[in-house]
Amino acid sequence: MKRMRIVDCLKSDIPIDDCIVAGWVRTKRESKENIFIEINDGSCLSNLQVVVGVGDSSFDIAQRLHTGASVYIQGSLVPSPAVGQTWELKPNIITVFGDADPESYPLQKKRHSFEFLREIAHLRPRTNTMGAIMRIRNQVSYAIHTFFQQKGFLYVHTPIITTSDCEGAGEMFQVTTLDLHNLPMVNGAIDYTKDFFGAKAALTVSGQLEGELLAMALGDIYTFGPTFRAENSNTTRHLSEFWMVEPEMAFATLEDDCSLAEEFLRFIFKWVLEKCQEDMQFFNERIKPGIIQNLELIVNSSFEIVTYTEAIEKLLQSKESFEFPVHWGMDLQTEHERWLTEKYFKKPIIVIHYPKTIKAFYMKLNDDNNTVRAMDVLVPGVGEIIGGSEREDRYDVLITRMKEMGLAPDDYWWYMDIRKFGSAPHAGFGLGFERAIQFITGMQNIRDVIPFPRTPGNARF
């Protein structure tokens, strides 16, 4: 006898005489003749209804079941006379593996606020919303690997612990085994040669620098892993631990980067629309009406390429009262990005050639000496979703840029070496995985699209 997932039961074309289903009780109600139990195993949004008659051998067990209990049911899948469902399960044997006390079990048959659910993150995966998010995360992850594998990219693994700051912002989590109550000192400073790695180390903010090294030997590569930022931001768009997708192409330019980013977004959004129809319909109805239409717009649109200077000009001409005044040299804010995509172009755009003063040291300097070959992909509803650039492949120019940014080139000698030995044009971008899931689902807070969020003041569960 084969155990079946609920999603397979509900999609069955024929009745099944003998099957086993395991899951958790979502709801239970009783009538004079039957007990109706809805169970879910996480494989889909819909529940499977189990109908236990008064004279059935499993009636006594069914009577004592409560929401949250885990059950193992052997029975028959039969057509359901109820409106809105095709199948129901008639049990022969119900085995209870774990009861749930109805007085203390916090998840009941009602809507709970997302704020409350964050306080019980160990149980919130059992909710409809979090279950749908986890299935979409799974499918988007699969789509990301599928896209790059089909294009011949090599999946690589870059270090989580690093001694370099990729972004140059210094907002990093330090990693140390030193006794904080008895630090080794030399000349009035902490002696990090005594630390575990023999140097000051931190959790990585990006795998890009190492990704560039690998691209200069292996061709097109991509990373997909956790990154960490010690940014004290308690906003709906920031996490302290999150996942990043970072492809890097050898012998590639900014134009190649823009083309890859556009194709990539179209691919994963189309994948979600095709593979997650039930879950996407749930988000479209319950969370943010119009998100399916928004994804379809992106899948079916050609992305407009606009220079940063052109974008600033259009914002200045708009006469809009922005919270952040517009001027050349500023970093575009979400309100500016959304105006450009939603009110002016009314579709996704790619903004290129940003001022060098607001971008990272590794972005290739343009001939004007004021802008870099950077790009940001902006989409309606959220603004920036991808950031990338052609990398600076000229040794002398990169040295100058690092010094301008207050970085010590000697600390990055290994990164500089690929500009000395067989340097080549290369380009890449980064996609914040949780930002993408937040955009796809329409969820307002990024803490609700990751199972166990890490944010300032919170590392529970």
C-alpha positions as CSV (number, residue, x, y, z in Angstrom):
1,M,0.0,0.0,0.0
2,K,1.5,3.3,-1.1
3,R,1.5,6.5,0.9
4,M,0.2,9.4,-1.2
5,R,0.6,13.1,-0.9
6,I,-2.6,15.1,-0.7
7,V,-1.8,17.0,-3.8
8,D,-1.7,13.7,-5.7
9,C,-4.9,12.6,-4.1
10,L,-6.7,15.7,-5.2
11,K,-5.4,15.4,-8.8
12,S,-6.3,11.7,-9.1
13,D,-8.3,10.7,-12.1
14,I,-9.8,7.6,-10.5
15,P,-10.9,6.4,-7.1
16,I,-8.3,4.5,-5.1
17,D,-9.4,1.6,-2.9
18,D,-6.4,1.4,-0.7
19,C,-4.2,4.4,0.1
20,I,-2.4,6.0,3.1
21,V,-2.3,9.7,3.8
22,A,-0.4,11.4,6.6
23,G,-0.8,15.0,7.7
24,W,-2.0,17.4,10.3
25,V,-5.6,18.2,11.2
26,R,-6.6,21.7,10.1
27,T,-10.3,21.6,11.2
28,K,-12.9,19.3,12.5
29,R,-16.7,19.6,12.6
30,E,-19.4,17.1,13.6
31,S,-22.9,16.4,12.4
32,K,-25.4,13.9,13.7
33,E,-24.1,11.3,11.3
34,N,-20.5,12.1,10.4
35,I,-17.3,13.7,11.6
36,F,-15.6,15.8,8.9
37,I,-11.9,16.2,9.3
38,E,-9.7,18.3,7.0
39,I,-6.1,17.4,6.9
40,N,-3.1,19.0,5.1
41,D,0.4,17.7,4.5
42,G,2.0,20.8,3.1
43,S,2.1,19.5,-0.5
44,C,-0.6,21.9,-1.7
45,L,-2.9,24.7,-0.5
46,S,-6.1,22.6,-0.5
47,N,-7.0,20.2,2.4
48,L,-8.3,16.7,1.9
49,Q,-11.6,16.0,3.7
50,V,-11.8,12.8,5.7
51,V,-15.4,11.7,6.5
52,V,-15.9,9.3,9.4
53,G,-19.4,7.8,9.9
54,V,-21.0,7.2,13.3
55,G,-20.7,3.4,12.9
56,D,-17.2,3.4,11.5
57,S,-14.4,1.7,13.5
58,S,-12.4,4.9,13.6
59,F,-15.2,7.0,15.0
60,D,-14.0,7.1,18.6
61,I,-10.5,8.2,17.5
62,A,-11.9,10.8,15.2
63,Q,-14.0,12.2,18.1
64,R,-10.9,13.1,20.2
65,L,-9.0,14.7,17.4
66,H,-8.2,18.4,17.5
67,T,-6.7,21.0,15.2
68,G,-2.9,20.5,15.0
69,A,-2.8,16.7,15.7
70,S,-0.8,14.6,13.4
71,V,-2.5,11.6,11.8
72,Y,-1.8,8.6,9.6
73,I,-4.9,7.4,7.8
74,Q,-5.5,4.3,5.8
75,G,-8.6,4.3,3.6
76,S,-10.3,4.7,0.3
77,L,-10.3,7.8,-2.0
78,V,-13.9,8.2,-3.2
79,P,-15.8,10.9,-5.1
80,S,-17.2,13.6,-2.9
81,P,-20.8,14.7,-3.0
82,A,-19.8,18.1,-1.5
83,V,-19.7,21.2,-3.7
84,G,-16.2,22.4,-4.5
85,Q,-14.2,19.2,-3.9
86,T,-13.7,16.2,-6.1
87,W,-12.5,13.6,-3.6
88,E,-12.8,12.7,0.0
89,L,-11.2,10.0,2.1
90,K,-13.2,7.2,3.8
91,P,-10.9,5.9,6.5
92,N,-10.5,2.3,7.7
93,I,-7.8,3.0,10.2
94,I,-6.8,6.3,11.9
95,T,-3.5,6.4,13.8
96,V,-2.8,9.4,15.9
97,F,1.0,10.1,16.3
98,G,0.8,13.4,18.1
99,D,-2.2,15.1,19.9
100,A,-2.5,18.9,20.1
101,D,-4.0,20.4,23.2
102,P,-6.9,22.6,22.0
103,E,-6.4,24.9,25.0
104,S,-2.8,25.8,24.3
105,Y,-2.4,25.3,20.5
106,P,-2.1,28.8,19.1
107,L,-3.3,28.2,15.6
108,Q,-7.0,28.1,15.3
109,K,-9.5,28.3,12.5
110,K,-9.3,32.1,12.1
111,R,-7.1,34.6,10.5
112,H,-4.0,35.5,12.5
113,S,-2.0,38.7,12.0
114,F,1.4,38.3,10.4
115,E,2.9,40.1,13.4
116,F,1.5,37.4,15.7
117,L,2.7,34.6,13.4
118,R,6.2,35.9,13.6
119,E,6.1,35.3,17.3
120,I,5.3,31.6,16.7
121,A,7.6,31.1,13.7
122,H,8.0,27.4,14.7
123,L,4.3,26.8,13.9
124,R,3.5,29.3,11.2
125,P,4.6,27.0,8.3
126,R,1.3,25.2,9.0
127,T,-0.7,28.3,7.9
128,N,-2.0,28.7,4.4
129,T,0.1,31.7,3.7
130,M,3.5,30.4,4.9
131,G,2.8,27.0,3.2
132,A,2.2,28.8,-0.1
133,I,5.3,30.9,0.3
134,M,7.5,27.8,1.0
135,R,6.2,26.1,-2.1
136,I,6.8,29.2,-4.2
137,R,10.3,29.5,-2.7
138,N,10.9,25.9,-3.7
139,Q,9.8,26.4,-7.3
140,V,11.7,29.7,-7.7
141,S,14.8,28.0,-6.5
142,Y,14.3,25.2,-9.0
143,A,13.7,27.7,-11.7
144,I,16.9,29.6,-10.9
145,H,19.0,26.5,-11.1
146,T,17.1,25.4,-14.3
147,F,17.7,28.7,-16.0
148,F,21.4,28.8,-15.4
149,Q,22.0,25.1,-16.0
150,Q,20.2,25.3,-19.3
151,K,22.5,28.2,-20.3
152,G,25.6,26.4,-19.4
153,F,26.5,28.3,-16.2
154,L,28.5,26.4,-13.6
155,Y,27.1,26.4,-10.0
156,V,29.8,27.4,-7.6
157,H,30.1,27.8,-3.9
158,T,31.8,30.8,-2.4
159,P,32.9,31.3,1.2
160,I,30.5,32.4,3.9
161,I,33.4,33.6,6.1
162,T,35.6,36.3,4.6
163,T,38.3,38.9,5.5
164,S,37.2,41.4,2.8
165,D,34.2,43.7,2.4
166,C,32.7,43.4,-1.0
167,E,30.4,46.4,-0.8
168,G,32.8,48.7,1.1
169,A,30.2,49.8,3.6
170,G,31.6,48.1,6.6
171,E,28.2,46.7,7.8
172,M,29.4,43.2,8.5
173,F,29.0,40.6,11.2
174,Q,32.3,39.9,12.8
175,V,33.3,36.3,13.4
176,T,35.8,35.6,16.3
177,T,36.8,33.1,18.8
178,L,38.7,35.7,20.9
179,D,37.8,36.1,24.6
180,L,35.8,39.3,24.5
181,H,36.6,39.8,28.2
182,N,40.3,39.4,27.7
183,L,41.3,40.6,24.2
184,P,44.9,40.3,23.0
185,M,46.3,43.7,22.3
186,V,49.3,45.0,20.5
187,N,50.2,48.7,20.2
188,G,46.8,49.7,21.6
189,A,44.8,47.6,19.0
190,I,43.3,44.2,19.0
191,D,45.8,41.6,17.8
192,Y,43.8,39.6,15.3
193,T,46.7,37.4,14.5
194,K,45.7,35.6,17.6
195,D,42.2,35.0,16.3
196,F,41.0,31.7,14.7
197,F,41.7,32.8,11.1
198,G,44.8,34.9,12.0
199,A,43.0,38.0,10.7
200,K,39.8,40.0,11.3
201,A,37.0,37.9,9.8
202,A,33.3,38.4,9.1
203,L,30.2,36.8,7.5
204,T,30.1,37.6,3.8
205,V,27.8,40.3,2.3
206,S,28.3,38.8,-1.1
207,G,30.0,36.0,-3.0
208,Q,30.7,38.3,-6.0
209,L,34.4,38.9,-5.5
210,E,35.2,35.2,-5.3
211,G,32.7,34.6,-8.1
212,E,34.7,36.9,-10.4
213,L,37.8,34.8,-9.7
214,L,36.0,31.6,-10.6
215,A,34.5,33.2,-13.8
216,M,38.1,34.2,-14.9
217,A,38.9,30.4,-15.0
218,L,35.6,28.6,-15.6
219,G,33.6,31.0,-17.8
220,D,30.0,31.7,-16.8
221,I,29.2,30.8,-13.2
222,Y,26.6,31.6,-10.6
223,T,26.3,31.4,-6.8
224,F,23.1,30.9,-4.8
225,G,23.6,31.1,-1.1
226,P,23.2,33.0,2.2
227,T,24.6,36.4,2.8
228,F,24.7,38.6,5.9
229,R,24.5,42.4,6.5
230,A,24.8,44.1,9.9
231,E,22.6,47.0,8.8
232,N,20.5,48.3,11.6
233,S,17.4,48.6,9.5
234,N,14.0,47.6,10.9
235,T,12.1,48.1,7.6
236,T,9.7,45.8,5.6
237,R,12.5,45.3,3.0
238,H,15.5,44.4,5.1
239,L,16.8,41.2,6.6
240,S,20.1,40.6,8.4
241,E,20.4,37.1,6.8
242,F,19.1,36.5,3.3
243,W,19.9,34.6,0.1
244,M,21.5,36.0,-3.0
245,V,21.7,34.8,-6.6
246,E,24.8,36.1,-8.3
247,P,25.8,35.1,-11.8
248,E,29.1,36.2,-13.3
249,M,29.9,36.1,-17.1
250,A,33.4,36.0,-18.5
251,F,34.1,38.0,-21.7
252,A,30.9,40.0,-21.2
253,T,29.8,43.6,-21.2
254,L,27.1,45.7,-19.5
255,E,24.9,45.1,-22.5
256,D,25.3,41.3,-22.0
257,D,24.4,41.8,-18.3
258,C,21.2,43.7,-19.1
259,S,20.1,41.0,-21.6
260,L,20.8,38.2,-19.1
261,A,18.9,39.9,-16.3
262,E,15.8,40.5,-18.5
263,E,15.8,36.9,-19.7
264,F,16.3,35.6,-16.2
265,L,13.4,37.5,-14.7
266,R,11.1,36.6,-17.5
267,F,12.0,32.9,-17.1
268,I,11.4,32.6,-13.3
269,F,8.2,34.7,-13.3
270,K,6.8,32.6,-16.2
271,W,7.8,29.4,-14.3
272,V,5.9,30.5,-11.1
273,L,2.8,31.4,-13.1
274,E,2.8,27.9,-14.7
275,K,3.9,25.8,-11.7
276,C,2.2,27.5,-8.8
277,Q,-1.2,28.4,-10.1
278,E,-3.2,27.5,-7.0
279,D,-0.8,29.3,-4.6
280,M,-0.5,32.4,-6.9
281,Q,-4.3,32.6,-7.0
282,F,-4.4,32.5,-3.2
283,F,-2.0,35.5,-3.1
284,N,-3.9,37.3,-5.8
285,E,-7.2,36.9,-3.9
286,R,-6.1,37.2,-0.3
287,I,-2.8,39.3,-0.2
288,K,-2.5,41.6,-3.2
289,P,-5.0,41.7,-6.0
290,G,-3.3,42.2,-9.4
291,I,0.0,40.5,-8.7
292,I,-0.6,37.8,-11.3
293,Q,-1.3,40.5,-13.9
294,N,1.9,42.3,-12.8
295,L,3.9,39.2,-13.4
296,E,2.3,38.6,-16.7
297,L,3.1,42.2,-17.7
298,I,6.8,41.6,-17.0
299,V,6.9,38.2,-18.8
300,N,5.3,39.8,-21.9
301,S,7.1,43.2,-21.8
302,S,10.4,44.3,-23.4
303,F,12.5,46.1,-20.8
304,E,13.3,49.7,-21.7
305,I,17.0,50.7,-21.2
306,V,17.3,54.3,-19.8
307,T,20.5,56.1,-18.7
308,Y,20.6,57.4,-15.1
309,T,20.8,61.0,-16.5
310,E,17.7,60.4,-18.6
311,A,15.8,59.0,-15.6
312,I,16.7,62.1,-13.5
313,E,15.6,64.4,-16.3
314,K,12.2,62.6,-16.5
315,L,11.8,62.8,-12.7
316,L,12.6,66.5,-12.7
317,Q,10.1,67.1,-15.5
318,S,7.4,65.2,-13.7
319,K,6.6,68.0,-11.2
320,E,5.8,65.3,-8.6
321,S,6.2,66.1,-4.9
322,F,8.7,63.4,-4.0
323,E,9.7,62.9,-0.4
324,F,13.3,62.8,-1.5
325,P,14.1,65.8,-3.8
326,V,15.5,64.8,-7.2
327,H,19.0,65.9,-8.3
328,W,21.8,64.4,-10.4
329,G,24.1,62.4,-8.2
330,M,21.5,61.1,-5.8
331,D,20.8,57.4,-5.3
332,L,17.3,56.7,-6.7
333,Q,14.8,56.0,-4.0
334,T,11.9,53.5,-4.2
335,E,9.4,56.3,-4.9
336,H,11.4,57.4,-7.9
337,E,11.8,53.9,-9.2
338,R,8.1,53.2,-8.9
339,W,7.2,56.5,-10.6
340,L,9.4,55.6,-13.5
341,T,8.0,52.1,-13.9
342,E,4.4,52.6,-13.0
343,K,3.5,56.1,-14.1
344,Y,5.9,57.0,-16.9
345,F,7.1,53.8,-18.7
346,K,4.4,51.6,-17.3
347,K,6.7,48.5,-17.6
348,P,10.0,47.2,-16.4
349,I,13.1,49.4,-17.2
350,I,16.8,49.0,-16.8
351,V,18.7,52.1,-15.6
352,I,22.3,52.2,-16.6
353,H,25.4,54.5,-16.2
354,Y,25.1,55.6,-12.6
355,P,27.3,58.2,-10.9
356,K,30.5,56.6,-9.6
357,T,30.1,58.2,-6.2
358,I,27.0,56.1,-5.4
359,K,28.2,52.8,-6.7
360,A,30.7,50.1,-5.6
361,F,34.5,50.3,-6.3
362,Y,34.4,47.3,-8.7
363,M,32.1,48.8,-11.3
364,K,33.8,49.7,-14.6
365,L,34.5,53.4,-15.0
366,N,33.1,55.1,-18.1
367,D,35.2,57.4,-20.3
368,D,33.5,60.5,-18.8
369,N,35.2,59.6,-15.5
370,N,31.9,60.4,-13.7
371,T,29.7,57.4,-14.3
372,V,30.2,53.6,-14.1
373,R,28.8,50.8,-16.2
374,A,26.3,49.8,-13.6
375,M,22.7,48.7,-14.1
376,D,19.6,48.3,-12.0
377,V,16.5,46.5,-13.1
378,L,13.3,48.3,-11.9
379,V,9.9,46.6,-12.0
380,P,6.4,48.0,-11.3
381,G,5.2,47.5,-7.8
382,V,8.5,47.4,-6.0
383,G,11.2,49.3,-7.9
384,E,14.7,47.8,-7.9
385,I,14.8,44.0,-8.1
386,I,18.3,43.4,-9.6
387,G,21.5,45.3,-9.4
388,G,24.6,44.6,-11.4
389,S,27.5,46.0,-13.5
390,E,30.3,45.4,-15.9
391,R,33.3,44.9,-13.6
392,E,36.4,47.1,-13.8
393,D,39.0,44.9,-15.5
394,R,41.8,47.5,-15.7
395,Y,44.4,47.2,-13.0
396,D,45.4,50.8,-12.7
397,V,41.9,52.2,-12.8
398,L,40.7,49.7,-10.1
399,I,43.6,50.7,-7.9
400,T,42.6,54.4,-8.2
401,R,38.9,53.6,-7.5
402,M,39.7,51.6,-4.4
403,K,41.8,54.4,-3.0
404,E,39.0,56.9,-3.7
405,M,36.6,54.7,-1.8
406,G,39.0,54.4,1.2
407,L,39.9,50.8,0.6
408,A,43.4,49.4,0.9
409,P,44.4,47.6,-2.4
410,D,46.9,45.4,-0.5
411,D,44.0,43.8,1.4
412,Y,42.6,42.7,-2.0
413,W,45.8,41.6,-3.6
414,W,44.2,38.3,-4.7
415,Y,41.3,40.2,-6.3
416,M,43.8,42.5,-8.0
417,D,45.8,39.6,-9.4
418,I,43.0,38.7,-11.9
419,R,43.6,42.1,-13.4
420,K,47.3,41.4,-13.8
421,F,47.1,37.8,-15.1
422,G,44.8,37.4,-18.1
423,S,42.3,40.1,-17.4
424,A,39.2,40.1,-19.4
425,P,35.9,42.0,-19.5
426,H,33.3,40.4,-17.3
427,A,29.9,41.3,-15.8
428,G,27.3,40.1,-13.4
429,F,24.4,41.0,-11.2
430,G,22.8,40.1,-7.9
431,L,19.2,39.2,-7.1
432,G,18.0,39.2,-3.5
433,F,16.0,36.0,-3.3
434,E,13.7,37.2,-0.6
435,R,13.1,40.5,-2.4
436,A,12.0,38.4,-5.4
437,I,9.7,36.2,-3.4
438,Q,8.2,39.3,-1.7
439,F,7.5,40.8,-5.2
440,I,6.0,37.6,-6.6
441,T,3.7,37.0,-3.6
442,G,2.8,40.6,-2.9
443,M,3.7,40.2,0.8
444,Q,4.2,43.5,2.5
445,N,7.0,42.5,4.9
446,I,10.1,40.6,3.8
447,R,10.1,38.8,7.2
448,D,7.1,36.9,6.1
449,V,8.7,35.3,3.0
450,I,11.6,33.5,4.9
451,P,10.9,30.7,7.4
452,F,13.0,32.1,10.3
453,P,13.8,35.8,9.8
454,R,17.0,37.3,11.3
455,T,16.6,41.0,11.9
456,P,18.0,43.6,14.4
457,G,17.2,42.3,17.9
458,N,15.7,39.0,16.6
459,A,17.5,35.7,16.1
460,R,15.0,33.4,17.7
461,F,13.9,30.0,16.3
